[in-house]
Amino acid sequence: MAEDGVRHKVVDNIDDSVKAVGDLLQESVVAVNCEGIHLGKKGPLTLLQVAKLDGFVYLFNVFVEPKVFTEGRLKSFLENKDIIKVFHACSHDSAALKCQYDVMLVNVFDVKAAQYVIEKSEGRQLPSHRKLLDLCRLYTDVTSLEGKEEVQAKWYKADGAFWAKKELSPEMVDYACADVRILLPGVYDKLKRALDEKELWAALNERVEFELNFRWNENVKYGETKTTIKNILRQFSTKYTSNVELDDITSEDDIQALKQIPIREVGQFPDTVMKLKSQILKKEMDELEQALTEKADSFVPMGWHFGMLDAVKSSPDPAVSMAAGILKVKLVEILKTDLITKYDVTTPGKYISESEKIFLRRLPSTGTNPAGHPVLSYLYNVVIDSDVEEIETLRQKFRREGSRFRLNHADLRRCKNYISAPGVPERLKTKANAFLNELKAGVVESPKTRPRNQFR
């Protein structure tokens, strides 16, 4: 990271926010990004950065003064139809803004979405979802972003409330400013020129509309990619012979389809798909093992790592299955250490990520007694108590609304998982079971039936 001395202003009170918004309203295009704690629909938004074309950056410290959105006029600025807001990957930002502050972003140019539609126009069926550094590297000098991922990993492991600070350190300011300054003018201008040349503005607008809504609005469905994956895999029987190996495949779309298809759905495709999917999983496991060896305790376990290892453990090859089990034990130990390091017995439940919650719910099934450590015991009970409260909230809503009540598919899937998954505490299992039984016995209808695999 190399943004030392960048011109910026931290905005942490109403008066400064009104002045900052007044200045920003003079701009025709700005770059915007949000920081937070596992940012999203529920993950708290704590900082919002806005860069002007001249490189000046406003840092709105929402953690200190959330009223910057209302009394500070930031909401009206973000919803202004005349000013272009350039984002990279706006979906989590949009979900946080809408669900936490009732802000609906307007006139957004998402550089990740722009690259996506450009690649689709060039023949890709499953375009890459490029990280900020990878995308910017295509269009501009990325010196200001060098070391970003290492810094991010260090903060993630050390402090679960890193972005919830009254005072921003110089390192935080450097990081936050770099994320938005990199987008203007170079990346934005070059992507805009490519969209003009290829006449792709309608496709971009459609994609951005999807990105702005799908993480918080259940009426926006995410079905196109799943259909594309299945269509690609069905063609394997005519495209490849039975003796094809993973190293023989050069199509990025074919490789992406193999990576993204869940192992439980592979049986509906040609036998070649199962063989290649197994090879993909083995390759991913080998890469994970290498990363663990190189990074040791600095490695950051993610939810998808555990999902991948669970899939590999079902391998018919005993050696591969055993290796996956050993790796999972290592990840469990690293994650337990991380949780104890970055959280304490005062950590709010909203600071815990969804993947961490899944891990904490399953702690007993990993052979770990949560009561064995005060922080783990506290976090475990916070998660379980929160789950029980959420089901009770649904139950009360059902009793108020009667026949008008509809249980959305995500909540239905969650309740079913609490009932069937191993290691779920009895009080949560009982609560979920009682609620679903009450729903079935009541006057309201359960959601219309979907294909079975969508409930798994």
C-alpha positions in Angstrom: 0.0 0.0 0.0 1.5 3.4 -1.0 -1.0 6.2 -0.4 1.0 8.2 2.2 0.1 11.9 2.3 -3.1 11.5 0.2 -5.5 14.5 0.6 -8.4 13.4 2.6 -10.8 14.5 5.4 -12.4 12.3 8.1 -16.0 13.2 8.5 -17.4 12.2 11.9 -20.0 14.9 12.8 -23.1 16.3 11.2 -21.7 19.8 10.3 -18.7 18.4 8.5 -21.0 15.9 6.7 -23.3 18.7 5.4 -20.2 20.6 4.1 -18.7 17.5 2.5 -21.9 16.5 0.8 -22.3 20.1 -0.5 -18.8 19.8 -2.0 -19.6 16.4 -3.5 -22.8 17.6 -5.1 -20.6 19.7 -7.4 -19.1 16.5 -8.9 -20.4 14.6 -12.0 -18.7 11.3 -11.0 -17.2 10.0 -7.8 -15.8 6.7 -6.6 -17.5 5.1 -3.5 -16.7 2.1 -1.3 -17.8 0.9 2.1 -15.9 -0.8 4.9 -17.4 -2.7 7.9 -17.4 -5.9 9.9 -18.3 -8.8 7.5 -20.1 -6.1 5.5 -23.5 -7.0 4.2 -27.2 -7.2 5.0 -26.4 -7.8 8.7 -22.7 -7.1 8.9 -22.3 -3.5 10.2 -21.3 -0.7 7.8 -18.8 1.5 9.7 -17.0 3.6 7.1 -17.9 5.0 3.7 -15.3 6.5 1.4 -16.0 8.9 -1.5 -13.2 10.0 -3.9 -13.4 13.0 -6.2 -11.9 13.2 -9.7 -9.1 15.4 -8.3 -8.1 12.6 -5.9 -9.5 14.1 -2.7 -11.2 11.6 -0.4 -13.9 12.0 2.2 -14.0 9.3 4.8 -17.4 9.2 6.6 -17.0 7.5 9.9 -20.4 6.0 10.2 -19.4 4.1 13.4 -18.9 7.4 15.2 -21.9 9.3 13.7 -24.5 7.2 11.9 -26.7 10.3 11.5 -24.4 11.4 8.6 -26.9 9.6 6.4 -29.9 11.6 7.5 -29.0 14.9 9.1 -25.7 14.9 7.3 -27.4 14.5 3.9 -25.2 11.5 2.8 -28.4 9.5 2.0 -29.7 12.1 -0.4 -26.3 12.3 -2.1 -26.0 8.5 -2.6 -29.6 8.5 -4.0 -28.9 11.5 -6.3 -29.7 10.6 -9.9 -27.4 13.1 -11.5 -24.1 11.9 -10.0 -22.4 8.7 -11.2 -21.1 6.6 -8.3 -18.3 4.2 -9.3 -18.0 1.1 -7.2 -16.1 -2.2 -7.4 -18.5 -5.1 -6.4 -21.4 -3.0 -5.1 -23.6 -5.9 -3.9 -22.4 -6.1 -0.2 -22.3 -2.3 0.0 -25.8 -2.0 -1.4 -27.2 -4.6 1.0 -25.7 -2.9 4.0 -26.8 0.6 2.9 -30.4 -0.5 2.2 -30.9 -2.8 5.2 -29.1 -0.7 7.8 -29.7 2.8 6.7 -32.5 2.6 4.1 -30.3 4.0 1.3 -31.0 2.8 -2.2 -28.0 3.5 -4.4 -28.8 5.3 -7.7 -26.8 5.8 -10.9 -24.1 3.2 -10.1 -21.2 2.2 -12.4 -19.8 -1.0 -11.0 -16.4 -1.8 -12.6 -16.7 -5.4 -11.8 -20.0 -5.7 -13.5 -18.7 -3.7 -16.5 -15.8 -6.2 -16.9 -18.3 -9.1 -16.5 -20.5 -7.9 -19.4 -17.4 -7.1 -21.6 -16.2 -10.7 -21.1 -19.6 -12.1 -21.9 -19.7 -10.1 -25.1 -16.4 -11.7 -26.0 -17.8 -15.2 -25.7 -17.3 -16.1 -22.0 -20.3 -17.9 -20.5 -19.0 -17.7 -16.9 -16.9 -14.6 -16.8 -14.4 -14.2 -14.0 -15.5 -12.3 -10.8 -12.3 -10.3 -10.5 -11.0 -8.9 -7.3 -10.2 -5.2 -7.2 -6.4 -5.7 -7.6 -6.8 -8.2 -10.5 -9.3 -6.0 -12.4 -7.3 -2.8 -11.9 -4.2 -4.5 -13.1 -5.9 -4.8 -16.5 -6.3 -1.0 -16.9 -3.9 1.0 -14.7 -0.9 1.0 -12.4 -1.7 -0.9 -9.2 1.2 0.3 -6.9 -1.3 1.8 -4.4 -2.9 -1.6 -3.9 0.2 -3.7 -3.5 0.1 -5.6 -0.2 -3.6 -5.0 0.2 -4.5 -8.7 0.7 -1.7 -9.2 3.3 -2.8 -6.2 5.3 -6.4 -7.3 5.1 -5.5 -10.8 6.4 -3.5 -9.4 9.3 -6.4 -7.2 10.4 -8.9 -9.9 10.0 -7.1 -12.3 12.3 -6.0 -9.8 14.9 -9.1 -7.7 15.6 -12.8 -8.7 14.9 -13.8 -5.0 15.3 -11.0 -3.5 13.3 -13.3 -1.2 11.2 -15.3 -0.1 14.2 -13.0 2.6 15.6 -13.5 6.1 16.8 -10.1 7.1 15.5 -8.7 5.9 12.1 -5.1 5.0 12.2 -2.8 6.2 9.3 -2.7 2.6 8.0 -6.6 2.5 7.9 -6.7 5.9 6.1 -4.1 4.7 3.6 -6.1 1.5 2.9 -9.5 3.2 2.7 -8.3 5.9 0.4 -6.5 3.6 -2.0 -9.7 1.5 -2.6 -11.5 4.5 -4.2 -8.7 6.6 -5.7 -7.6 3.7 -7.9 -11.0 3.7 -9.7 -10.8 7.3 -11.0 -10.2 8.4 -13.6 -8.3 5.6 -15.4 -10.2 2.4 -14.7 -13.6 4.1 -15.1 -12.6 5.9 -18.3 -11.2 2.8 -20.0 -14.2 0.6 -19.1 -16.6 3.3 -20.2 -14.8 3.6 -23.6 -15.0 -0.2 -24.0 -18.7 -0.2 -23.2 -19.2 2.6 -25.8 -17.3 0.7 -28.5 -19.2 -2.6 -27.9 -22.6 -0.9 -27.2 -23.0 -2.7 -23.9 -24.7 0.0 -21.8 -28.0 -1.8 -21.6 -26.3 -5.1 -20.5 -24.3 -3.2 -17.9 -27.4 -1.5 -16.5 -29.2 -4.8 -16.2 -26.2 -6.4 -14.4 -25.8 -3.5 -12.0 -29.5 -3.6 -11.1 -29.1 -7.2 -10.2 -25.9 -6.6 -8.2 -27.7 -3.8 -6.3 -30.6 -6.0 -5.2 -29.8 -9.7 -5.1 -28.1 -9.8 -1.6 -31.1 -8.3 0.2 -34.2 -8.6 -2.0 -35.5 -12.2 -2.1 -37.6 -11.4 -5.1 -34.4 -11.1 -7.2 -33.4 -14.6 -8.2 -29.9 -15.8 -8.9 -30.7 -18.5 -11.4 -28.9 -17.6 -14.6 -25.5 -18.8 -13.5 -26.8 -22.1 -12.3 -28.6 -22.7 -15.6 -25.4 -21.8 -17.5 -23.3 -24.2 -15.4 -25.7 -27.1 -16.1 -25.8 -26.4 -19.8 -22.0 -26.4 -20.0 -21.7 -29.7 -18.1 -24.3 -31.5 -20.1 -22.2 -30.9 -23.2 -19.2 -32.8 -21.7 -20.4 -36.2 -23.1 -20.0 -34.9 -26.7 -17.1 -32.5 -26.1 -14.7 -34.9 -24.2 -13.9 -38.6 -24.3 -14.1 -40.8 -21.3 -10.3 -40.7 -20.7 -10.0 -36.9 -20.6 -8.0 -35.5 -17.6 -8.4 -32.2 -15.9 -5.0 -31.0 -17.4 -6.4 -31.6 -20.9 -9.2 -28.9 -20.4 -8.3 -25.5 -21.7 -11.7 -23.8 -21.6 -12.0 -21.4 -18.6 -15.8 -21.8 -18.8 -15.6 -25.6 -18.5 -13.2 -25.3 -15.5 -15.4 -22.7 -13.8 -18.5 -24.9 -14.3 -16.6 -27.9 -12.7 -15.5 -25.7 -9.8 -19.0 -24.2 -9.1 -21.2 -27.3 -9.4 -22.0 -28.7 -5.9 -20.8 -32.3 -5.5 -24.3 -33.4 -4.6 -25.6 -32.4 -8.0 -22.8 -34.0 -10.1 -24.8 -37.3 -10.5 -27.2 -35.8 -13.0 -24.4 -35.2 -15.6 -22.2 -37.5 -17.7 -19.8 -39.8 -15.7 -16.9 -37.7 -17.0 -18.1 -34.8 -14.9 -17.8 -36.8 -11.7 -14.2 -37.8 -12.5 -13.2 -34.3 -13.4 -15.0 -32.8 -10.3 -13.0 -35.2 -8.1 -9.8 -34.0 -9.8 -10.8 -30.4 -9.3 -11.4 -31.0 -5.6 -8.2 -32.9 -5.2 -6.3 -30.0 -6.9 -8.0 -27.4 -4.6 -7.1 -29.5 -1.6 -3.5 -29.7 -2.7 -3.4 -25.9 -3.1 -4.9 -25.5 0.3 -2.3 -27.7 1.9 0.4 -25.8 0.2 -1.0 -22.4 1.4 -1.2 -23.8 4.9 2.4 -24.9 4.8 3.6 -21.5 3.4 1.5 -19.3 5.6 1.1 -21.5 8.8 -0.8 -19.6 11.5 -1.2 -16.5 9.3 -3.5 -18.5 7.0 -7.2 -17.2 7.0 -9.7 -20.1 6.9 -12.8 -19.3 4.9 -16.2 -21.0 4.8 -15.6 -22.4 1.3 -12.5 -24.2 2.5 -14.5 -26.3 4.9 -17.2 -27.0 2.3 -14.5 -28.1 -0.2 -12.9 -30.4 2.4 -16.3 -31.9 3.4 -16.8 -32.7 -0.3 -13.4 -34.3 -0.7 -14.0 -36.4 2.5 -16.7 -38.2 0.5 -14.1 -39.4 -2.0 -14.0 -43.2 -2.6 -10.2 -43.0 -2.3 -9.4 -43.6 1.4 -6.1 -41.8 1.2 -7.7 -38.7 -0.3 -10.5 -38.8 2.2 -8.1 -39.2 5.1 -6.0 -36.3 3.9 -9.1 -34.0 3.7 -9.9 -35.0 7.3 -6.4 -34.1 8.5 -6.5 -30.7 6.8 -9.9 -29.9 8.3 -8.6 -30.6 11.8 -5.8 -28.1 11.1 -8.2 -25.5 9.8 -10.5 -26.0 12.9 -7.5 -25.4 15.2 -6.5 -22.2 13.3 -10.1 -20.9 13.3 -10.5 -21.6 17.0 -7.3 -19.7 17.7 -8.4 -16.8 15.5 -11.8 -16.5 17.3 -10.2 -16.5 20.7 -7.6 -13.8 19.5 -9.9 -11.4 17.7 -13.0 -11.6 19.9 -13.7 -11.4 23.6 -16.6 -11.9 26.0 -18.2 -8.5 25.1 -18.2 -9.0 21.3 -21.7 -8.2 19.8 -23.2 -11.0 17.9 -23.5 -8.9 14.7 -19.7 -8.8 14.6 -19.5 -12.6 14.0 -19.5 -13.6 10.3 -22.0 -16.1 8.9 -19.2 -18.7 8.2 -18.0 -18.2 11.8 -21.5 -18.8 13.1 -21.8 -22.0 11.2 -18.5 -23.1 12.7 -19.5 -22.2 16.2 -22.9 -24.0 15.9 -21.0 -27.2 15.0 -18.3 -26.9 17.7 -19.6 -29.9 19.7 -19.5 -32.1 16.6 -15.8 -31.3 16.1 -14.9 -32.7 19.5 -14.6 -29.3 21.0 -16.4 -28.4 24.3 -17.2 -24.7 24.0 -17.2 -24.5 27.8 -13.5 -25.3 27.7 -12.6 -21.7 26.9 -14.5 -18.6 28.1 -14.4 -16.8 24.7 -15.6 -19.8 22.7 -18.3 -20.5 25.3 -19.5 -16.9 25.1 -19.5 -16.8 21.3 -21.2 -20.2 21.0 -24.0 -19.1 23.3 -24.4 -15.7 21.6 -24.9 -17.5 18.2 -27.3 -20.1 19.5 -29.3 -17.5 21.5 -29.5 -15.3 18.5 -30.7 -18.2 16.3 -33.4 -19.1 18.9 -34.5 -15.4 19.0 -34.8 -15.2 15.3 -37.0 -18.2 15.1 -39.2 -16.8 17.9 -39.4 -13.5 15.9 -40.7 -15.5 12.9 -43.1 -17.4 15.2 -44.6 -14.1 16.5 -44.9 -12.7 13.0 -46.7 -15.9 11.9 -49.1 -15.5 14.9 -49.8 -11.8 14.0 -50.2 -12.3 10.2 -52.1 -15.6 10.1 -52.9 -16.7 6.6 -50.9 -13.7 5.2 -47.7 -15.0 6.6 -45.1 -16.5 4.2 -41.9 -18.1 5.3 -39.2 -17.3 2.8 -37.1 -20.1 1.4 -33.9 -19.0 3.2 -35.5 -19.2 6.6 -37.2 -22.5 5.8 -33.9 -24.0 4.7 -32.2 -22.7 7.8 -34.8 -24.2 10.2 -34.6 -27.5 8.4 -30.9 -27.5 8.8 -31.1 -26.8 12.5 -33.3 -29.9 12.8 -31.2 -32.3 10.7 -27.6 -31.1 11.1 -25.3 -32.9 13.5 -24.2 -31.1 16.7 -27.0 -28.5 16.8 -27.9 -27.8 20.5 -31.2 -29.3 21.6 -32.8 -25.9 22.5 -32.3 -24.7 18.9 -33.3 -28.0 17.3 -36.5 -28.0 19.5 -37.3 -24.4 18.7 -37.0 -24.9 14.9 -39.0 -28.1 15.0 -41.8 -26.6 17.1 -42.0 -23.6 14.8 -42.3 -25.7 11.6 -44.8 -28.0 13.2 -46.9 -25.0 14.3 -46.6 -23.6 10.7 -47.8 -26.9 9.2 -50.7 -27.2 11.6 -51.8 -23.5 11.2 -54.0 -21.8 8.6 -51.1 -20.5 6.6 -49.6 -22.3 3.7 -45.9 -23.3 3.5 -44.0 -21.8 0.6 -44.8 -23.2 -2.8 -42.7 -26.3 -3.6 -39.4 -25.7 -5.3 -37.2 -28.4 -6.8 -35.8 -30.5 -4.0 -32.2 -29.5 -4.4 -33.0 -25.9 -3.7 -33.9 -26.7 -0.2 -30.7 -28.6 0.6 
